Amino acid sequence: MDVWVGSYTPATGGNGTGISTFRRSATGELTPDRELAMPSPSWLTAHPTAPVVYAANELTDGTITTVSTDLAILDTVSSGGADPCHLAISQDARHLLCSNYSSGSLSVFALAADGRIAEQTDLVRHEGTGPHAERQEAAHVHMAVIQDRVVSVVDLGTDEIRGYELADNGKLEALSVSPMPPGTGPRELHRGSGDLAYVVGEVNGTLVVVREGPPGAFTPVTVVPATKTPYTEGPNWVAHLEIVGDRLYLSNRNPDCVTEFDVSGAEPVALADHPSGAFPRHFAIADDTIYVAAQKDDAIVAFPRSGGAAVRYPTGTPTYVLVR
């Protein structure tokens, strides 16, 4: 099993090479393998069937690079906006969605059967602001989540989740707008059990529980702090969320921990803050190990899911961990 790591490179002030790969042993240890140079591939998404991986190159003139699984660049296209930060593939693998953070836009691309990007089919741009003057001065699309034909677009700048229907021809039709609590700065959305879903509040350091209904429309239910131990030394820029069974894991930048929650009930209960290295951005869970992209530690930090001793694997300015 391979682990691919995306990074920030000198193109955006980081010191990564581009994509770095590691070999993962049966017991979870990582061994450095190969590197592929490219500018700031901050998010990686693997095609479900074709032997390709897509990289969002987080640049002012954003691009998407298609990479073969033997680590060769196949092609590069414009992302349609500035600073692309998230990629998602439709369930039928016919379309790729790209969130352009600084442009506040979402691009849609048609995919060929071999996974190559064929053409851009649509682009929607959001407008609006939020109460946080520095972080919410404009729309900032951070993630698009696809379920069936419903696309839920998370906008950090406008405190909204906007719903669209994705047509067969790759066009988006507006369905709904779901306001989040003012100043939340929503970054990610992940569905849980039943009609409950969870929203990462990057700007105010929270985890928001929302109820979905009808599809693509979300109503906030409760808000809890993103860490077990209160963090008072500055902002907590919450980053990534994963759910495994009745456990939810949330990375907290500045508190520098991955917080474990019990989500078996209606309200999340924080169980532990697991140290995770400096500025934990994205992380992946494989078997019972959490692999964290500790951006400011220049390392992948790995530790048991239940907590325990951590192991550091050096790599420059990591931003994303993809276990394949």
C-alpha positions in Angstrom: 0.0 0.0 0.0 1.3 3.5 -0.9 0.9 6.8 0.8 1.0 9.9 -1.4 1.7 13.3 0.2 0.9 16.7 -1.3 2.8 19.7 -0.2 3.3 23.4 -0.5 6.4 24.2 -2.6 8.6 27.3 -3.0 5.9 28.6 -5.5 3.8 29.4 -2.4 6.3 29.8 0.3 6.7 26.1 1.2 9.7 23.8 1.0 8.1 20.7 -0.4 9.0 19.1 -3.8 5.5 18.4 -4.9 4.1 14.9 -4.5 6.1 12.5 -2.3 5.3 8.8 -2.0 6.0 6.4 0.8 5.7 2.6 1.0 3.5 1.5 3.9 4.3 -1.8 5.6 1.8 -4.3 7.0 2.3 -2.8 10.4 1.9 0.8 9.3 5.5 2.1 9.0 6.4 4.4 6.2 9.5 4.2 3.9 10.3 7.1 1.5 9.9 6.0 -2.1 9.6 8.6 -4.9 9.0 12.3 -5.6 7.3 14.2 -8.4 8.1 17.9 -8.8 5.1 20.2 -9.4 4.0 23.5 -7.8 2.0 23.2 -4.5 -0.3 20.2 -5.0 -2.2 20.9 -1.7 -5.0 18.5 -2.3 -5.0 15.0 -3.9 -7.9 12.9 -5.1 -7.7 9.4 -6.6 -10.0 8.3 -9.4 -12.2 5.3 -8.1 -11.4 3.0 -11.1 -8.9 4.7 -13.5 -5.2 4.6 -12.6 -4.9 8.3 -12.1 -4.7 10.9 -9.2 -5.7 14.5 -9.5 -3.7 17.3 -7.8 -5.0 20.8 -7.0 -2.1 23.2 -7.6 -2.9 26.0 -5.2 -1.7 28.9 -7.2 -3.0 32.4 -8.1 -3.6 31.0 -11.6 -4.9 27.7 -10.3 -4.3 24.4 -12.1 -5.3 20.7 -11.8 -2.6 18.1 -12.7 -3.6 14.6 -13.6 -0.9 12.1 -12.5 -0.7 8.4 -13.4 -0.4 5.9 -10.5 3.2 5.2 -11.6 3.9 8.9 -10.8 4.0 10.6 -14.3 2.3 13.8 -15.2 -0.3 13.2 -17.8 -1.7 16.7 -18.3 -2.4 20.0 -16.6 -5.5 22.2 -17.0 -6.7 25.5 -15.6 -8.8 25.1 -12.5 -10.9 28.0 -13.6 -10.0 30.2 -10.6 -7.5 31.2 -8.0 -6.0 28.9 -5.2 -7.9 25.6 -5.8 -8.0 23.8 -2.5 -10.3 20.8 -2.9 -11.3 18.2 -5.5 -14.2 15.8 -5.6 -15.4 13.2 -8.1 -19.0 12.4 -8.8 -20.3 9.0 -7.8 -20.5 7.9 -11.5 -16.9 9.2 -12.0 -18.1 11.3 -15.0 -17.3 14.7 -13.4 -14.6 16.3 -11.3 -15.4 19.3 -9.1 -12.8 21.9 -8.1 -13.2 24.4 -5.3 -11.3 27.7 -6.0 -10.8 29.3 -2.6 -9.7 32.9 -3.5 -12.1 33.2 -6.4 -15.1 31.9 -4.4 -16.0 29.6 -7.3 -16.6 26.0 -8.2 -15.5 24.5 -11.5 -17.0 21.3 -13.0 -15.0 19.2 -15.5 -16.1 16.2 -17.6 -13.9 13.1 -17.2 -13.1 10.6 -20.0 -13.3 6.9 -19.3 -9.6 6.7 -18.8 -9.8 9.4 -16.1 -8.4 12.3 -18.3 -10.0 15.7 -17.9 -12.0 16.3 -21.1 -13.4 19.8 -20.7 -14.8 22.3 -18.3 -18.6 22.1 -18.3 -19.6 24.8 -15.7 -18.4 27.4 -13.3 -20.4 29.0 -10.5 -19.2 32.0 -8.5 -20.4 33.0 -5.1 -20.8 36.5 -3.7 -21.0 37.7 -0.2 -19.1 38.3 3.1 -19.1 37.3 6.7 -18.5 39.1 10.0 -14.8 38.2 10.3 -13.2 41.2 8.5 -9.9 39.4 7.6 -11.1 35.9 6.8 -14.6 36.6 5.4 -14.0 39.7 3.2 -15.4 37.7 0.2 -16.7 34.4 -0.8 -14.2 31.5 -0.3 -15.4 28.1 -1.6 -13.5 25.5 0.3 -15.2 22.1 -0.5 -17.8 20.5 -2.6 -19.5 17.3 -1.4 -21.4 15.1 -3.9 -24.2 12.7 -3.0 -26.2 11.2 -5.8 -26.7 14.3 -8.0 -26.7 16.9 -5.1 -23.6 19.0 -4.7 -23.2 20.8 -1.4 -20.7 23.6 -1.6 -19.1 24.9 1.6 -18.3 28.6 1.6 -16.0 29.8 4.3 -16.4 33.5 3.4 -20.2 33.7 3.3 -21.0 31.3 6.2 -23.1 29.2 3.8 -23.6 25.7 2.4 -25.1 26.1 -1.1 -26.8 23.2 -2.8 -26.8 22.5 -6.5 -28.0 19.7 -8.7 -25.4 18.3 -11.1 -27.0 17.4 -14.5 -25.7 14.7 -16.8 -24.1 17.4 -19.0 -22.1 18.8 -16.1 -24.2 21.9 -15.5 -25.1 23.0 -12.0 -28.6 24.2 -11.0 -29.1 26.1 -7.7 -31.2 24.2 -5.2 -30.7 25.8 -1.7 -28.8 28.1 0.5 -28.1 26.9 4.1 -26.8 29.6 6.5 -24.4 28.6 9.2 -24.0 30.5 12.5 -22.3 33.9 11.7 -18.6 33.8 11.9 -18.3 30.0 11.6 -16.2 30.1 8.5 -17.3 26.6 7.3 -14.4 24.6 5.8 -15.6 21.0 5.4 -18.9 19.1 5.5 -19.1 15.4 6.3 -22.3 13.3 6.6 -22.7 11.1 9.6 -25.4 8.6 10.5 -29.1 9.2 9.7 -29.8 12.8 8.7 -27.0 14.3 10.8 -23.9 15.9 9.3 -20.9 17.7 10.7 -19.4 21.1 9.6 -15.8 22.2 10.4 -15.9 25.8 11.6 -12.4 27.0 10.7 -12.8 30.7 11.6 -14.3 30.3 15.1 -12.8 27.0 16.0 -15.9 24.9 16.3 -17.7 21.7 15.2 -21.2 22.3 14.0 -23.8 19.6 14.0 -26.4 20.1 11.2 -29.5 18.1 10.2 -30.1 17.5 6.5 -33.5 17.7 4.9 -34.5 17.9 2.1 -31.3 16.6 0.4 -28.7 19.4 0.2 -30.4 21.7 2.8 -28.8 21.8 6.3 -30.1 23.3 9.6 -27.7 23.8 12.5 -28.5 21.8 15.5 -25.7 22.4 18.0 -22.2 23.9 18.1 -19.3 22.6 20.3 -15.7 23.6 20.7 -13.3 21.8 18.4 -11.0 20.7 21.2 -11.4 19.0 24.5 -9.1 21.4 26.4 -10.0 25.0 25.7 -7.5 26.8 23.6 -7.0 30.5 24.6 -3.6 31.4 23.0 -5.0 32.6 19.7 -7.2 31.4 16.8 -7.8 27.7 16.3 -7.9 27.2 12.5 -9.7 23.9 12.5 -8.8 21.9 9.3 -9.9 18.4 8.5 -12.5 15.9 9.7 -12.9 12.1 9.5 -15.5 9.8 10.8 -14.9 6.1 11.7 -17.9 4.3 13.2 -19.0 6.4 16.2 -15.8 8.3 16.4 -15.1 11.6 14.8 -11.6 13.1 14.5 -10.8 16.8 13.9 -7.5 18.4 13.3 -6.8 21.7 15.1 -4.1 24.1 13.8 -2.3 26.1 16.6 -3.6 23.8 19.4 -1.7 21.3 17.3 -3.8 18.2 18.0 -6.3 15.8 16.5 -9.3 15.8 18.8 -11.3 12.6 19.1 -15.1 12.9 19.6 -17.8 10.3 20.5 -20.7 11.0 18.0 -22.9 8.1 19.1 -25.4 10.6 20.6 -27.0 13.7 19.3 -24.2 16.0 20.6 -20.5 15.3 20.0 -18.5 14.6 23.2 -14.8 15.4 23.1 -12.8 12.5 24.5 -9.1 13.4 23.9 -6.7 15.8 22.2 -4.1 13.7 20.5 -0.8 15.6 19.9 -0.2 15.7 16.1 2.8 17.8 15.2 2.8 21.5 14.3 -0.1 22.9 12.3 -1.9 19.6 11.5 -3.7 20.2 8.2 -5.1 17.1 6.5 -4.9 13.6 7.9 -5.8 10.1 6.8 -6.8 7.0 8.8 -5.6 3.6 7.7 -6.4 0.6 9.8 -5.8 1.9 13.3 -3.2 4.5 12.5 -3.7 8.3 11.9 -1.3 9.9 9.4 -1.2 13.7 9.9 0.3 16.2 7.5 2.0 18.4 10.1 2.6 21.4 7.8 4.9 23.4 10.0 6.8 20.3 11.3 7.9 19.3 7.8 6.7 15.8 8.6 4.0 13.2 8.5 3.2 12.4 12.1 1.7 8.9 12.7 0.1 7.6 15.9 -2.5 5.0 16.9 -6.1 6.0 16.5 -6.7 5.4 20.2 -3.7 7.6 21.1 -0.1 6.7 21.9 3.5 7.3 20.8 3.9 9.2 17.6 6.4 8.5 14.8 7.7 11.3 12.5 8.4 10.8 8.8 10.2 13.9 7.4 8.8 15.6 4.3 8.7 19.2 3.2 5.6 21.3 4.2 3.0 18.5 3.8 -0.6 19.5 3.3 -2.4 16.3 2.3 -2.1 12.5 2.9 -3.6 10.0 0.5 -3.5 6.3 1.4 -3.9 4.1 -1.7 
